[in-house]
Amino acid sequence: MHRRLIVPGASVAALMLAIPASAAAGGPGASPGKHSEPGAPGIGDPYYPASGNGGYDVAHYDLRLKYQPKSDLLEGTATILATTKQDLSRFNLDFGLDVSEVRVNGKKARVTFSGDQEVEITPAAPLPKGSEITVVVKYAGKPSDLEINGWTAWHRTPDGGVAAQEPDSAVWWFPSNDHPLDKATYDVSVQVPNGTQAISNGVLRSTRPVGLDWTRYSWRSDKPQASYLATLAVGKFDITTDKTAGGLPVLNAYSKDLGEHEGAAKASIERTGEVAEWLEEVFGPYPFNALGGYVPNVTSGYALETQTRPFYSPKQFASGSNVSVVVHELAHQWYGDSVSVDGWKDIWVNEGFARYSQWLWSEKEGEGTAQELADYVYASHPADDPFWTVKPGDPGPENQFDIAVYDRGALAVQALRNEVGGKAFFEILKGWPTEHAYGNAKVSDFVKYAEKVSGKPLAALFDTWLYEPGKPSAPAAAGAGVSRAAEAEQPKSWKKIARTNTVHEH
Ligand SMILES: [Zn+2]
C-alpha cells in the first residue's frame, strides 16, 4: 500500500559516525547541567536510523497551519508538548521545511540543521529529565520543493496538496519525533481559501470563516497516533457525513475531480460503516473517535491506513468498486494504528493481518475461503520464485512492503489458524488489539501471545512461515493445512484483493 523512503547505506554510515561526535560536542563542558547530553538524532530503528529522535516523548501536537493551493505555500506554528527522558542539553525534531523560530518553554532556542531532516534545538538552559516541555516551532515552505534522496512524500494536486505516506510523510508538513514508537494526540487546524477544504484525522470540530476569503478547518484525533498516520489533504472535495449505529461520526471526502472513478470510489468507501461493524466482530471494539476515508485527485496507485480516515488513490477504483481495499485499510485501524510496530522490521504485524482480513471478507462474501486463498498463494509461487526469499518477519528496509510481506504474511496467519483451530484463532485475533491497545508490539510479542492463548508451542511454525528464506516444504505445507496441489483454482476475490497490491507503483 505504500512507498518507502530509501536510506542509502552511505548516509546511514555518516549518521552513525555523527552520533559520537555530536555527543562529545554537547557534553558536560558545553552546558551547566552536569549530566545533560544531546538527545540521539534517531530513535534507534536499524531500518531507518534517521527516523525519530531520542531524549524525549511527545504527548500532543497542536498544528495551526495556513495553506495556499495556488503556490503550495504552507505556513505554520507547531506547538509540541513533550516530556524529557534524560537530562537534555539539546534535542532534535525531524522536519524538512524552513524554520524561522523555535521556543522551548517560552524562551528562544538556538536552531541548527543537519542531514536531510534533522532540526537540532538547543534550549536556553538544559532541560532536566522528567520535565514537561512546550516547544513552539514557526515555519514556512513549499512541501513540493522538499526532496529527500530524490524522492518526495508530498502529492501536489491541481487544487492543493496531500501528505499520506509510509514510513515517512510528517517531515513534509510538520516537525515531529517521526517514528511509531512516539505516538501522540493531534489537533490540526488549517486555514484554506474559501471553496477549498482541509481534511485530516479524527473529528471535524469546526469550520469557521477567517476574514472574507478564508475558512479554517479544525480536526482532533484524541487517541495516540503515529506520525506517519497523521494526514493532511487540501483540495476541493465533496464531503459526506453520517453516524454509525453505535454513534461514531463518519466523514468521507472525495475530490471533485475524480471523473469516471467517482461512482466506484463512493460505492466502496460509503460502505466504511458496514465494514467497520463487521471488523468489530472479528477484532473487537473500534479503537478511535471517528471513521471515514478520502480520495484526493492524486496520480499514485496506493492506499494508506491514515488514522481514522484512510487515504485512497483514485486508481484503486479504476476497475470498479473495491470494498476489499476498504477492508484492508480499516483492518489496519486495529492492526497497525492502535497496535503499531515497535520497529519497522515488525511490519508483518500490520500487513499480514490487514491482508488476512481481506481473505476473511472474501470468505464471508462467498468469493473464496481464506484456505482457498492460502492454497492459491502457495501454489502460484514455485520454489525458485524470489517471493520465498523475503522473510515477512524481518524483511529488511528494501523489502518492507514487498508483496511477500502481505501474501506470505497472510499464509502464516492461515497456518496459525489451522494449527490452533478456529476457536483459539479468533480469540487471538480479537484479543491482540486489546492486549496492546494504543501501543507498540514486535512480531515476537505476537508469537508469545498466540502461544499463551492457544496453549501450544508455535515458534517452529512461525519460523517456517515468517523467517525461513525459502518455500516451506510440501510436508510443512501439509502440516499447516495448506494444499500440496501444484495448481489451485483462482478464488473469485483474488483480482480485487490483488488490486490493493499497487504498493509497488508510484
Ligand atoms: Zn496495508
Boltz pocket constraint, residues with backbone or C-beta under 6 A from the ligand:
constraints:
  - pocket:
      binder: B
      contacts: [[A, 1], [A, 303], [A, 305], [A, 328], [A, 332], [A, 350], [A, 351], [A, 354]]
      max_distance: 6.0
